[in-house]
Amino acid sequence: MRFTGKVGIITGAASGMGLRTAQRLAEEGAGVVLTDVNEEAVHEAASAIRGQGGDATGVRVDVRCYDEVKAAVGLALERYGRLDILHNSAGGCSSRVLGRSECFHELPIEVIDWGLDVNLKGAVYFCHAVLGPMIQQKSGVIINMGSVDGVTGSYSRD
């Protein structure tokens, strides 16, 4: 129970590495706030953690919307009174998520914007929202994850 008394907020927590992080933190005694754009899945994930004896809250958050990010951080602070860990795991390959197969330079700019908004701005928004409380309590850890899509790039089909 290495994280007893600690509180974590995890983005992209309805599946994948975000979900596993939330599960593991809860197993180690932390209270966790799971955030994800998939409302049904994030509530199911939090419920499953509670079913295993963990302390978890699920909340729908679109990381591209700063008001939703701030509200999730506010919820964590209201419920637990502190915030010790931010784990930014939300993200995705915009062309895959949006069903596009063109080379990078051929993608519509809206597809590029989606990728920047989710993968970059979402993490920055959450960092911005948690830093004040973490500085005030003189402690906190921020973990920013990225997928292999961040280094593989896009290449020509020719």
Buried (B, 14 or more C-beta within 10 A) or exposed (E): EEBEEBBBBBBBBBBBBBBEBBBBBBBBBBBBBBBBBBEEBBBBBBEBBBEEEBBBBBBBBBBBBBEBBBBBBEBBBEEBEBBBBBBBBBBBBBBEEBEBEEEBEEBEEEBEEBBEBBBEBBBBBBBBBBEEBBEEEEEBEBEBBEBEBEEEEBEEEE
